[in-house]
Amino acid sequence: MTRRGILTAIIVISALGAALIGVSGLRGQAQPEFSADVVAALSGGNIEGFARVTGVKEFSFPRDHGAHPEYQTEWWYNTANVQTADGRRFGLKFTIFRRALTPTMPERQSEWATNQVYFADFAIADIAADKFYFKERFARGAAGLAGAQTEPFAKIWIEDWSITFDQDGQGYHLRAAEGEIGMDVRLRMSKPIVFHGDRGFSVKNKGEGNASYYYSFTRSLLEGTITVRGEQFKVSGTAWFDHEYSTSVLGEDALGWDWFSIQLDDNREIMLYQIRLRDGGVEPTSKGTFVNVDGSTLFLSMARGDYTITPLGTWTSPRTGAIYPHGWRLTVKAPDGLLELEVQPFMRDQELNTTTAYYEGAARVTGTQNGVPISGVAYVELTGYNTQTRESYSR
């Protein structure tokens, strides 16, 4: 779902405006305080001149793995549950965002001129140590600092952090490192690309153009190394990749969302989300996708009763004071019977307190279907719970 453009970038970019200042110079310096109302940035503002998502399109790869600068917001999103040979578990999260400041390029000759800004979040959850680490970067999409290409292969980068696709389109390589954490992992898709909504046309609100183009690799096999506090670990596991782009997405009454990517041990996957409204209700267009073992998909509608999401508890951030749900009971109507699942984060504190604060957590899944136990792993994203401005701190 459209969760990504949400976060760090939109607030920062909106604050920077069309001045096109040297955004890369922000990294390592004190950041200004920004509003935490990321949803407002996705539900309106000046969108004149930007392309809108209004219907089904034909995707073409590798072209569509790259950037779509005519749309205002885009992200390439990676999460993974991995472990070492002796069973030590980690959660990985690495996302590159793109935000267009204006619909067209400025009339300037400088190689620094651009209307595109890129930013990224990178996080590692060390489950055994109960420690959560994260970094962020900003760079203008010019002078080689950040950008996206599709020839001779697709690549998205911000400085030396990158997502690089294999030429056969079936694998990709993630690299990011800063300070005490790092990641250098390779992945191979084990299932076909999944297109959410109507063949990738994902409606988020009944308003015209409030939609995104959205596809996923719901199960990629990962191998490589990560670094935590200077110690290197060889890991393997399963990853989830989302690519989504849009202009205006959410309605003005949206408060935030809860999003789940679930990988069951029996080789099925589920994507679910609910967009929470300011009046306490849920957006009727909230939806999901059920992915069968063979890669075929089933559209899920919350309004139709195809799934339910029930919080089981809460966790309060000691930094922002945000109160997040913690643990959920899910029901999902699958083709072969009702799934009754419980999702519990592997550790409580997985809040990224970057330019704005949100929760992105690795989780375990247990449950039953037709009386048979099932299990798996998941990632959970929670936005709209933090109402504070950024609090700088170090771990």
N, C-alpha and C positions, 0 to 999 in steps of 0.2 A: 504494500500500500504506500501511499505517499507520506512517508514518514521522514525522509531524510532531509530535504532541503530545509527542513524544519530547523534545525538545530543551530549550531554554531554560525553558519554562514549567513543566513538570512539576516540575522540581527546585525552582524558585523557589516555586511555589505550595505544594508540599508543605511547604516550610520555613515559609511564612507561616501555614499552617494556617487554621483557621476564625476566627481573630481578626479578619479582614477589616480589616486596617490600611490606611492610605492608600498603596496600592501605587504610584500615580502619583508619589508623592513620592520614590520610590527613584531615578528617573531623574536622572542627573547627580550622584548621590552614590556614595560607595564602597559596593560590593556585598559582602555577606558571602560566605564561601566555602561552596560547596555540593558535595555528592557528584556525581560525573559519571555515576553509574549510572542513566541515563535509562531503560534497559530495565526495571529493577526497578519503576519508577513505572508502566509500562504493563502489567505482568504480575501485578498483585495489589494489595495494600493494601486499605483500607476502601472497598468499592464498594456497601455496603448502601444500598438506596433509590434508586440510579441505574438508569435504563433500560438494558437490555442489547440487543445486536444478536443476534437469534436466528433470523432468517429473512428471506425476501424481503418487500419492502414496495413500495407504489406511490409513486413520486416525483411531486411536484407543484411546478411552478415558476410564479412566482418564490419561493413559500414555502420550498422546500428549498434555495435559495441562501442563505437566512438562517441564524440560529443555532438550535440544538437543545439548549437548556439542561438538558433532562432527562438528557442523556448527559454523561459526565464530561469528555471531551476532544474538541476540534474544531479544524480548521484550514482556511484558505483559502490555497492555495499557488500562487505564480506564479514561473515561470522563463522566460527568453527569451534567445535568441542574436540579437543585432542588429548592424548596422553602419551607418556613414555612407555618403554617396554616393561617397566616394573609397575605400571599402573598409576603413576602420578599424573593428575588431571589438571588441565589448563583450559581457559576460555580465551579465544582470540577475537578481536573486532578491529577491522580496518576499513575505513570509508573515505573516498575522495568525493568531494562535492564541487559542483560548478554553479556559479551564479552570474547571470548577465545583468549588467548595470543599466544598459540601454539596448534597444532593439538592433541598432546598427553601430558599426565601428566609427570612432571619432575621426574627423579629418585632420589627422596629424601625421607627420612623416617619421617621427621618432620610433625606433624599434621597441620602445617601452609603451607605446600607445596601445590600448586595448579596452574593450568593454566587457571583458570576462575576468572574473576572479575565481581562483580555486582555493579550497581549504580542505583539511583532512583531520580525522581523528584516528588514533591508534591506541588500543588498550589490550592489556593482558591481565586475566584473572588467574592468580596462583591459588588454586583451590585449597591445597594442603596447608599452605602458609596463611590462608585467609587474608591475602593482600591483593589489592587492586591498583594497577598502574595505568596511567594514560598520558598521552601527549597530543598536541595539536599543532597544525601549521597553516599559514596563509601565504599565498603568492599570487601575483598577477599572471594572467595567461599570456605572457609576452616574454621576449628575450630569452626563451628557452627555460624560464623558471618553472612553468607549469603548463599543461596542455593535454591534448589528446590527438592521436593519429590513428589512421586505419591502414596505411600502406607503409612497408610491405606486410605489416601485421598490426593488429590493434594494440595500442598502449595508451594508458592514462597515467600521468605523473604529476607530482609536485616536488620539485627539487629531486632528491634521490629516493623518495618514496614512490613506488610504482606498482601498477597492475599491468602485466604484459601477457597477451594471449599468444598461444602457440599458433603457427601458421595453419595447422589443420583445424583450428577452431574448437578442439576438444579438450584443451588444457590451458592453464594459465599459471602465472608466477607472481607471487606477492612478496614485496620487499619493503621493509620499513625498519628504521632503527634510530633511536635517539636516547642519550643518557643511559639509564640502567636497563632499558628494554629494547628488544629487537626481534625481527622475524624475517626468515628467508625460507619460504615454503613453495612447493610445486603441487599443483592439483590437476586431476583429470576428471572430467565429467563422467558419471556412471549412468546418467539418464538423459533423455532429450531435454531441450529447453522447454520450460513451462511458461505459457502465456496466460496471464491472469485476466479475469473479467471476460470480455468478449474478444477473444483472439488478441489479447494484449491491451485492449481499450478498457481501462479501469475507471469507472465512474465513481466519484467520491461525494458528490452532492448533486441535487437535481438542477442546479443552476447551469446554464449553457457554458460549456468549456471547463467546468469544474471536474476535471478528469486528468488522468495521466496515461502514458504508455509504459507498461510494466511487464517485465519478464524475469525469470529466475532460472538459475541452475540449483535445483533443490537438493542435490546430493552429489558432491564432488569428493573424491578420495584424496586426502592430503598427506604429504610426507615432507619433512624438512627439519629445520632447527629454529628454536626460539632462544632468546637470551633474557634472563631475569636477574637483575642485580649482579651482572657480570658473569653469571653461571649459564653455560649453554646446555640445552636439552635437545635431544633428538626425539621428535614427536610424530605421531600419525593420528588420523581421525577422519571425521567427515565435516564438510564445509557447506555453507549456503551462500549463494551470490545473488544479489538483486541489482537490476539496472532499471532506473525509472526517471522519466523526464516529463515536464509539464510547465504550465504557466500558473494561472490561478487554479487552486485545487479545492480548497475547503470553503464551506459556507461561513458567513460572519458569526453564526451562532456556535461554531465549533470551539471546544475547550481544549481538547487533546485527544490522544488515542492510546490504546493498548494493542500491541501487535505481537504475534506469536509465529515463529518458524519451528516446526516440530519434525524431527527425523526419528521415526520408529525403527526398532531393531529388526523388524520384519521387512524392511526396505520400502515402506510407504512414508509419505510426507504430507504435512498439512500446513497451510498458511491460513491464519485467521487474524482479523482485526475488528475492533469496534472504535468508532469515532464518538467520543463523549461530547455531549452538548451542554451549554451553560445552564440550561434549565433542569439538568439532572437526567435527561433522556439520552438516547443513543441514536445516531444518524441512521435512518432507514436503509441507506445504501451500503452500510457496513457489510463486508462479504469475506469470502475465503475461497481456497482451492484445495481439494483433496486429490493427491497424486497416488495412483495405484502402482503396484510393483512393476508393471510393464510400461509405466510412464504415461498412461492415459489419465485424463483428469476429469474431475467432477466439480462443477460450480457450486458454491455454498453461499446461501443468503441468510443473514441473521434475522431479517424481517420475516422470512418464510419459516423460521424455526429450525433451520438446518444445523445450527450450533448455538450453544450457550456458553457464557463466560461468567463464573461466579468467584469473586475474591474470597480468600480464606483467612487473611490476616493483613497486617500492615507493618511497614518498617519506616522509621523516621530518620532522615539524613541528619547527622550531627553537624554538617556544614551549612546546608541551605534551609533546614527545617522542613523541607518537603516531606509529606507523608505519602508514601507509595504503597499500593497493594503489594502483598508478599504471599505468594502461593495462590493457586487458582484451581477450581474444579471446572473442567470443560466437558461438554457432551458434543459429539459430532455424529451426524447421520451419514454413515458410510454405506456403500452399495451392499455390503454383506452383513450389516447389522450396526447397532449403536455402539460407538466407542465412548466409554466413561473414563476420563483421564484426570490425573492430578499432576500439576506442574509446580515444582518447587525449585527456586534458585539454589545452586550449589553453595553459594555464600550470600550473605545478606547485603553487604555493601558493594554494589557494582554501579554506582552512580558516577557518570562522567561530569565533573564540575569544570567544564571547559568554558568557552565564552558564554554559554548558557548551560544550565544543568539539566540532565535527563538521565534515565536509567536504561542500561543495556546489559542484560545479565544472562550468563550461561545457566542452564537449568536441567534438572532430571525430570523424566516423565515416567509415571507408572499408571496402571489402570487395567481395565478388562474390556473384552469384547465377546459377547455371547458366552460369558462365563470363563473365558480363557484369558490368563494374565498376559499383558503386553507391557513393553517398556521402551524407553528411548531417551533422546536428549533434545534440547530446545534452546532457542534464544528468545528473550522477551524484551520488547522495547516499550517504555512508558514515557509519555510526554504530557505536558500541561499540568503537572503536579507541583512544579516549582514556581513560586511567585516572587522569588527574591532576585536581586541582581547578583552578578557574579561575585563570589568571594574567593580571592586569590589565596592559595595555600600550597604547601609542598608536603610530600610524603617522605 
